[in-house]
Amino acid sequence: MKSIVVLMSLYNGAKYLEEQIDSILKQENVNLTLVIRNDGSKDNSNEIISKYLEKYNNIKLIDEENIGLARSFMKLLYSAKLDYDYYCFADQDDVWLPNKLYEAIIKLENKQIPTLYASNQSLVDSNLVDIGIRYKDNVDVTYKQIISNNKIAGCTFVWNKKLQEILSNEKRRPSDELLKKRIHDVWVAAVASVAGEIIYDSNSYIRYRQHQNNVVGVKKQSRIKTFIKKYKNKDLRCGRSTLAKELYFKYNDLIINEEIKNELNILGNYQDNRKLKKELLKRKDIYKVYNNESNFEFKFKVNRKLF
């Protein structure tokens, strides 16, 4: 039976926590360890977890100060030793079907390169009433899509030890600056897309709860509102170019495809190089198509170094 560590970052999640932990502990055909990092919660989450700690020996609690969602998940990832066959993320408020992890492992078990598995999601409301499947069509998991507008969710991620080895390598970790612009699952997916492989499963094995307190969920926001938000907050700007730059410098030696290297260089370093900027403006097809931006939006962002 394969071993897997489930990494859950928790912040004021007491309301739905028991349902989620129960569903994780009911996973079939896996040797499971659940590690929960309490990211400075102010509710009674620890009281709930303490009851499980008394009953189960495969649950661990890390109770630390608040550092935010992305950094908290990545800190969990870094702390996970290379003792497991597989690794995965878990949100605090979903419900997993009993075969969620095993279905992922079946698809991962023969992979000899860094590989990430992600699946579709069944959307439910706060009371677990069905809303519908998230994606009816197959999801694009190329690096261009992930950099521009990632559509796969960390709560469905399962990855192999090969990917864990490079993700946890100190020299290959994302900067805090990037984690303010792009959260943990975008980074993990982006790394897998350029230095390994992503397997997407159109089936769903997770009930993805949508409620008003979601930190991350299926939220629709106009491009204008998104632009204004980023324009006002410097920390949120240039997510695509910052992500591309860090991928280029930290994973260059693992990227076999020269075209991908070239495109990451163009996007990641255009702000400091006129030649690359001119090339990016010519090659708008590389990124524009993945975010449905107008020519004006694209050129404005590139010229103002906001892309």
C-alpha positions in Angstrom: 0.0 0.0 0.0 1.5 3.4 -1.1 2.2 6.1 1.5 0.9 9.6 1.1 1.1 12.8 3.2 -1.8 15.2 3.1 -0.8 18.8 3.7 -3.5 21.0 5.1 -3.2 24.7 5.9 -5.8 25.9 8.3 -7.1 29.4 9.2 -10.3 29.9 11.2 -11.8 26.8 9.6 -13.6 25.3 12.5 -17.0 25.4 10.9 -16.3 22.7 8.3 -13.2 21.2 9.7 -14.6 17.9 11.1 -16.3 17.0 7.8 -13.1 17.5 5.9 -10.9 15.6 8.3 -13.4 12.7 8.5 -13.4 12.5 4.7 -9.6 12.5 4.5 -9.4 9.7 7.1 -11.8 7.6 5.1 -9.5 7.4 2.1 -9.3 3.9 0.7 -6.2 1.8 -0.2 -3.6 4.3 1.0 -1.3 4.6 4.0 -2.1 8.1 5.0 -0.6 10.8 7.2 -2.4 14.1 7.7 -0.2 17.1 8.6 -2.2 20.3 9.6 -0.5 23.6 9.9 -2.7 26.0 11.9 -1.8 29.4 10.4 -2.6 31.5 13.5 -6.3 30.7 13.8 -8.3 32.6 16.4 -11.3 30.2 16.5 -11.6 26.8 18.2 -9.8 24.8 15.4 -7.2 23.4 17.7 -9.8 22.1 20.1 -11.4 20.1 17.3 -8.0 18.8 16.1 -7.0 17.8 19.7 -9.9 15.2 19.7 -8.5 13.6 16.6 -5.0 13.6 18.0 -6.2 11.6 21.0 -7.8 9.0 18.7 -5.5 8.8 15.7 -1.7 8.4 15.5 -1.5 9.5 11.8 -2.4 13.1 12.4 0.2 15.8 13.2 -0.5 19.4 14.2 1.9 22.3 13.6 0.6 25.4 15.4 2.4 28.6 14.3 1.9 32.3 13.6 0.0 33.6 10.6 2.0 33.9 7.4 -0.8 33.7 4.8 -2.2 31.0 2.7 0.5 30.6 0.0 3.5 30.7 2.4 1.7 28.4 4.8 1.1 25.7 2.2 4.7 26.0 0.9 6.1 25.8 4.4 4.2 22.5 4.8 5.5 21.3 1.5 9.1 22.1 2.5 8.7 20.3 5.9 7.4 17.1 4.3 10.3 14.7 4.2 11.1 12.4 1.3 9.7 9.5 3.2 6.4 9.2 1.3 5.5 7.9 -2.1 3.1 10.7 -2.8 2.1 14.2 -1.6 -1.0 16.3 -1.7 -2.7 19.5 -0.6 -6.0 19.7 1.3 -8.3 22.7 1.9 -10.0 23.0 5.2 -13.6 23.1 4.1 -14.2 20.5 1.3 -15.3 16.9 1.4 -13.4 14.2 -0.4 -14.8 11.0 -1.9 -13.2 7.9 -0.4 -11.4 7.0 -3.7 -9.9 10.5 -4.3 -6.3 9.7 -3.5 -6.3 6.2 -4.9 -7.6 7.3 -8.3 -4.7 9.8 -8.4 -2.1 7.3 -7.4 -3.2 4.8 -10.1 -2.4 7.5 -12.7 0.9 8.5 -11.1 2.4 5.2 -10.1 4.4 4.4 -13.3 5.7 8.0 -13.9 9.5 8.3 -13.8 9.6 12.1 -14.1 8.3 14.8 -11.9 4.5 14.5 -12.3 1.5 16.4 -10.9 -2.1 15.1 -10.9 -5.1 17.4 -10.8 -8.8 16.7 -11.2 -12.1 18.4 -11.9 -14.3 19.5 -9.0 -17.9 19.0 -8.0 -19.1 22.4 -6.8 -21.4 22.4 -3.8 -22.8 25.2 -1.6 -22.1 25.6 2.1 -24.6 22.8 3.0 -23.1 20.4 0.4 -26.0 20.9 -2.0 -24.8 20.1 -5.6 -24.2 23.1 -7.8 -22.6 21.3 -10.8 -19.3 20.2 -12.2 -16.7 23.0 -12.4 -15.4 22.2 -15.9 -17.4 20.6 -18.6 -14.6 20.7 -21.2 -11.1 19.4 -20.9 -8.7 21.8 -19.1 -5.6 23.2 -20.7 -2.6 22.4 -18.4 0.2 23.8 -20.6 2.6 26.2 -18.9 1.2 29.1 -21.0 -2.2 28.6 -19.6 -1.0 28.2 -16.0 1.2 31.3 -16.2 -1.6 33.4 -17.7 -4.7 32.0 -16.0 -4.3 28.8 -14.1 -7.5 26.7 -14.0 -6.4 23.7 -11.9 -6.9 23.8 -8.1 -4.5 22.8 -5.4 -7.1 21.0 -3.4 -7.1 18.3 -6.2 -3.3 18.1 -6.5 -1.4 14.9 -5.8 2.3 14.6 -6.9 5.1 12.0 -6.9 8.4 12.0 -5.0 10.3 13.2 -8.1 8.3 16.4 -8.1 8.6 16.8 -4.4 12.4 16.5 -4.6 12.6 19.6 -6.9 9.9 21.6 -5.2 11.5 21.3 -1.8 15.0 22.0 -3.0 16.1 25.2 -1.3 17.7 26.7 -4.4 14.5 26.1 -6.4 11.9 27.6 -4.0 9.7 30.6 -5.0 10.4 34.0 -3.4 8.0 35.6 -0.9 7.5 38.4 -3.6 6.1 35.8 -6.0 3.9 34.2 -3.4 2.2 37.6 -2.9 1.3 37.6 -6.6 0.6 33.9 -7.3 -0.5 31.4 -4.7 1.1 28.0 -3.9 -0.9 25.9 -6.4 0.0 28.1 -9.3 3.7 27.7 -8.5 3.5 23.9 -8.1 1.5 23.6 -11.3 3.9 25.9 -13.2 7.0 23.9 -12.1 5.4 20.6 -13.1 4.4 22.1 -16.5 7.9 23.2 -17.4 10.1 20.6 -15.6 7.9 17.5 -15.7 4.3 16.6 -16.6 0.7 17.3 -15.5 -2.0 14.7 -15.6 -5.5 16.2 -15.7 -8.5 14.0 -14.7 -11.9 15.3 -16.0 -13.6 13.3 -13.3 -14.2 14.7 -9.9 -13.5 13.1 -6.5 -14.0 16.2 -4.4 -16.9 18.2 -3.2 -15.6 21.7 -3.5 -17.5 23.9 -1.1 -18.4 27.4 -2.1 -19.2 29.8 0.7 -18.7 33.5 1.7 -15.6 32.8 3.7 -13.7 31.0 1.0 -10.1 32.2 0.8 -9.9 30.7 -2.7 -12.9 29.6 -4.7 -14.7 29.9 -8.0 -15.0 33.7 -8.1 -15.8 35.8 -11.1 -14.4 39.3 -11.3 -14.3 41.7 -14.3 -10.9 42.3 -15.9 -11.4 46.0 -15.1 -11.8 45.4 -11.4 -8.9 43.0 -11.4 -6.7 45.6 -13.2 -7.7 48.4 -10.8 -6.9 46.2 -7.8 -3.5 45.3 -9.2 -2.8 48.9 -10.2 -3.4 50.1 -6.6 -1.3 47.3 -5.0 2.2 46.9 -6.3 2.5 43.5 -4.6 -0.1 42.1 -7.0 1.4 43.5 -10.2 3.4 41.6 -12.8 2.4 38.1 -11.7 3.0 36.5 -15.1 6.5 38.0 -15.7 7.6 37.4 -12.1 6.5 33.8 -12.3 8.2 33.3 -15.7 11.4 34.9 -14.4 11.7 32.6 -11.4 10.9 29.5 -13.4 13.5 30.5 -15.9 16.3 31.1 -13.4 15.5 28.3 -10.9 14.5 25.5 -13.3 16.5 26.3 -16.5 18.6 23.2 -16.2 15.6 21.0 -16.0 13.6 22.5 -18.9 14.4 20.3 -21.9 12.2 22.2 -24.4 14.2 25.1 -25.8 11.1 26.9 -27.0 9.7 27.0 -23.5 13.1 28.4 -22.2 13.0 31.1 -24.8 9.5 32.1 -24.1 10.1 32.2 -20.4 13.1 34.4 -21.0 11.1 36.8 -23.1 8.3 37.2 -20.6 10.4 37.0 -17.4 13.1 39.5 -18.5 11.4 41.9 -20.9 11.3 44.7 -18.3 15.1 45.0 -18.2 15.8 44.3 -21.9 14.5 46.4 -24.8 15.1 43.6 -27.3 13.0 41.1 -25.3 10.3 43.7 -24.8 10.0 44.3 -28.6 9.9 40.5 -29.0 7.1 40.1 -26.5 5.1 42.8 -28.2 5.5 40.9 -31.5 4.7 37.6 -29.8 1.5 38.6 -28.1 0.0 35.3 -29.3 2.1 33.5 -26.8 0.1 34.9 -23.8 -2.8 37.0 -24.9 -4.8 34.1 -26.2 -4.9 32.5 -22.7 -6.4 35.4 -20.9 -8.6 36.9 -23.6 -7.0 40.3 -23.3 -7.5 43.0 -26.0 -4.5 44.2 -28.0 -4.8 47.5 -26.1 -4.7 45.8 -22.7 -1.8 43.7 -23.7 0.3 46.6 -25.1 -0.6 48.9 -22.2 0.6 46.4 -19.6 3.8 45.5 -21.4 4.7 49.2 -22.0 4.0 50.1 -18.4 5.8 46.9 -17.1 2.6 45.6 -15.6 2.4 42.3 -17.4 
